[in-house]
Amino acid sequence: MVFHHVLQADNMKSIIFLVGPTAVGKTAVSIYLAKMLNTDIISCDSMQVYKGMDIGTGKPALAQLRQVPHHMIDVLSPVRNFSVADFRKKALDCIEVIKGKGKKVFFVGGTALYMRALIDGLFSSPPADRALRNRLLRQEKINGRGYLYKQLSRVDKNSAKLLHPNDTRRVIRALEVYTNTGIPISVLKKGTRGLKSKYSIKVFCLNRNRKELYNLIEARVDYMFKRGLLAESRRLKVKKLSMTARQALGYREVFGYLDGRLTLKAAKELIKKNTRNFAKRQLSWFRNDESIEWIDIDKEKPKEIAEILCKKLMK
C-alpha cells in the first residue's frame, strides 16, 4: 500500500511523532511507516545520540538503518553532556533539512521531555546555580528520598505531576528556577513558542497490554546480553561517561557486575526491573498529554500498524 502521493501536499504543514514506552515496537513500525510516507526518521531518544552505546540503548539494527535515512543517532561521544536544549537545536536543523527535500517530518522515540521541548518550545531559564543545587541535594540526603519532590508539589503542582519523585535532577532544576525567579517553571514554559505555533502536530503513542509489554522488555534484555551488552559495557566503562550518558538504562547495572557488586544474574534482573519501572514512567508522562492519540496494539504486525497510522493521517 503506498500513501506518500496522497500525503505529499501536506508535507510542509504537519509534523508526526510516533512515541511509546521502551520495547513496545516503535522501531519496526517506524521503518514501515517511513517507507509508506517516503520520508526520513528523526530519532527522539535521549541516549541513541551517543556513539558506541548501541546495544544498551536499543538502536535500530544496521539493516534497519540502511532501509530508511535516520537522523539524531550517533551524533556525539558519550563523554559529552547532551541537554534538552542541545537536542532541540539539532532537531530543528534536521527539520529544515528534511523540509528542504520536500518530505514529511517524522520523529520516533520514547523521550517525552524531548518531544515536549520541540512541540512547546523551551523557556528562557536562569543559569545553573551550583551552590543552590548542592544545598538542595544535602536537604534530600538529610530528610530522605522524596523530600524535594514534596517541596516542589507545594510550589509547582503542574511540574510535579510531570516528574517522577525519583527524578532528582529535574526536581532540583524546577526548585532552582522557582527559588531564583519566584515563578513556577510550569508558568514560564507557557510563554514559549514551539513547533505547535507553526505546524499541525500529530502524536501517536503505541500501547500494549501491560503484561505483554513486560514480557517484551524481559525478552529484549535477554537479547541485549546475547548481542554483547557485556563487551559493550566494558568498552564504555574505561571512558569517563558524561552525566547524561550515565543515565542510560542497562549500563550502570552491568557496571555493578563488572565491579563485583552484583552477580550477572542479579544485574540482568535489575535491568529488567528498572526498565519495567521506566516504561511505567513513560506511560504516565504520555497519559498526561491530552493531545496524544493512543494506538492499542495486540496481535497486529508492524506493517499492519503502519497502515493503520497512514489511514489516520489521511483523515
Buried (B, 14 or more C-beta within 10 A) or exposed (E): EEBBEEBBEEBEEBBBBBBBBBBBBBBBBBBBBBBBBBBBBBBBBBBBBBEBBBBBBBBBEEEBBEBBBBBBBBBBBBEBEBEBEBBBEBBEEBBEBBBEEEBBBBBBBBBBBBBBBBBBBBBEBEEEBEEBBEEBBEBBEEEEEBBBBEBBBEBBEBBBEBBBBEBBEBBBBBBBBBBEEEEBBBBBBEEEEBBBEEBEBBBBBBBBEEEEBBEBBBEBBEEBBEBEBBEBBEEBEEEEBBEBBBBBBBBBBBBBBBEEEBEEEEBBBBBBBBBBEBBBBBBBBBEEBEEBEEBEBEEBEBBEBBBBBBEEBEE
